[in-house]
Amino acid sequence: MSVVVADELDSFYQFLSEKLKTRTSQFSPEQVLDEWRSQHPDPAEVEAIRESLVAMHAGDRGVSLEDFDQEFRRKNGLAAKP
């Protein structure tokens, strides 16, 4: 196990321990994990969003929804939109 993963698991353990100590509300495991993820976003996802915003501000408008839809359907063997 890498040091980064071990550190993240330790941090999550501390987060979960605090949730269990305070018991201020009844969260499901999924809700606790969702809260954890909202407070600890994936650095790779954050970087991808940052790069997209930089490109957008530089004038790159990406692909239209219509073009994306057609390409997605073609790649995945789906029927064309009527």
N, C-alpha and C positions, 0 to 999 in steps of 0.2 A: 504494500500500500504506500502510495506516495505521501510525502510530508503535507502537500497541499490538501489531499483528501482527508488525511488524519486530522489536520487543523480544522477543516470544514466540519467534519463529524463531531469534533470536540466542541466547536462553537454551537452546532445544532443541539448537542446534548445539553449544553448550558442553557440555551434558549428554551428547550423543552422542560428542563428542570424548573426554570423560573415559572413557566406556565403552570406546571403541576403544583408548585408551592403556593402560588397566589390563588389559584382556582377561582378567579374572578368571573369566569364564564365557562360554560360547558362546550368545548370545542371537540369536533370529531378529529381523528388523526389527519384526514384530508384538509380540514380547515387550518389546522396548525401548520401543516406543510405549506399550504398556500400562503399563509402569513409569513412564514420563514422565507419563502421564495420572493415575496414582494419586498421584503426588507434586505435580501441578499441576492440581487440579480446576477445572472451569469455574466462574467466579464466579457466573454466572446459575443454574447448577444448585445451587450451595451456598446461594444466596439462596432459591431455591424450596423447598429442604428446610427451611431455617430458618423460612420463613413457614408451612410445613405443620406444623412442630413447635409453633410459637406458637399456631396455630389449634387443634391437638389439645389443648394444655394449657389452652386457653380453653373446651374442651368440644365442639368440632366433631369429630365422629367420621367425617365423610366419608360415602361411599356404601358400602353393603354389597356384598360380592362378587356376590351374586345379582343385585342391581339393576344393578350395572356390567355383568355378563355379559349380561343381557337387553338393555340399551341398546346395548352394543357389537354384539351380534348383529343388532339391528334396524338400526342405522346402516350396517352393512357387508353387509347382505343375506344373513346366515348363518342357517341353520336353527336353530330354537329347540332348546334342550337337552331331550332326552327325559326 
